[in-house]
Amino acid sequence: MILFAQVSIQTGQVAAQSGIGLGSAIAVVCSWQRNRSIFWAILAGILSWIYVIYFAITREEDETK
């Protein structure tokens, strides 16, 4: 059981250190869906969770589908 916990922790640390975060990925997708602009998608990726929360607050009914 201890070996499994060590492998799980190490895997989580490697995943957290490489690539983009979940907030950045969600922000880029939301921004692209709304604006269709690479510039705004990159900016949203940098702001990550701040943009995700902004998107959730300001979205319109037709964007929920």
C-alpha positions as CSV (number, residue, x, y, z in Angstrom):
1,M,0.0,0.0,0.0
2,I,2.9,2.4,0.8
3,L,4.5,1.7,-2.6
4,F,1.2,2.6,-4.4
5,A,1.0,5.9,-2.4
6,Q,4.5,6.8,-3.3
7,V,3.9,6.1,-7.0
8,S,0.7,8.1,-7.0
9,I,2.4,11.1,-5.3
10,Q,5.3,11.0,-7.7
11,T,3.0,10.8,-10.7
12,G,1.0,13.8,-9.5
13,Q,4.1,15.8,-9.0
14,V,5.4,15.1,-12.5
15,A,2.0,15.9,-14.0
16,A,1.8,19.2,-12.1
17,Q,5.3,20.2,-13.2
18,S,4.9,19.6,-16.9
19,G,2.6,21.2,-19.4
20,I,-0.2,23.6,-18.8
21,G,-2.6,23.5,-15.8
22,L,-6.2,22.5,-15.9
23,G,-7.3,26.2,-15.3
24,S,-5.3,27.3,-18.3
25,A,-6.7,24.6,-20.6
26,I,-10.3,25.5,-19.6
27,A,-9.7,29.2,-20.0
28,V,-8.2,28.8,-23.5
29,V,-11.1,26.6,-24.6
30,C,-13.7,29.0,-23.2
31,S,-12.0,32.0,-24.7
32,W,-11.6,30.4,-28.1
33,Q,-15.3,29.4,-28.0
34,R,-16.4,32.9,-27.2
35,N,-13.9,35.1,-29.2
36,R,-12.3,32.9,-31.9
37,S,-9.0,34.8,-31.4
38,I,-5.6,33.4,-30.7
39,F,-4.6,36.6,-28.8
40,W,-7.5,36.4,-26.4
41,A,-7.0,32.6,-26.0
42,I,-3.4,33.1,-25.0
43,L,-4.3,36.0,-22.6
44,A,-7.0,33.8,-21.0
45,G,-4.5,31.0,-20.6
46,I,-2.1,33.2,-18.8
47,L,-4.9,34.5,-16.5
48,S,-6.3,30.9,-16.2
49,W,-8.7,30.5,-13.3
50,I,-9.5,34.3,-13.2
51,Y,-10.8,34.0,-16.8
52,V,-12.7,30.8,-16.0
53,I,-14.6,32.5,-13.2
54,Y,-15.2,35.6,-15.3
55,F,-16.5,33.4,-18.1
56,A,-18.9,31.6,-15.7
57,I,-20.2,34.9,-14.4
58,T,-20.7,36.7,-17.7
59,R,-21.8,33.9,-20.1
60,E,-25.1,34.2,-21.9
61,E,-27.8,31.5,-22.1
62,D,-26.9,30.6,-25.7
63,E,-23.3,29.8,-24.6
64,T,-24.4,27.0,-22.3
65,K,-25.2,24.6,-25.1
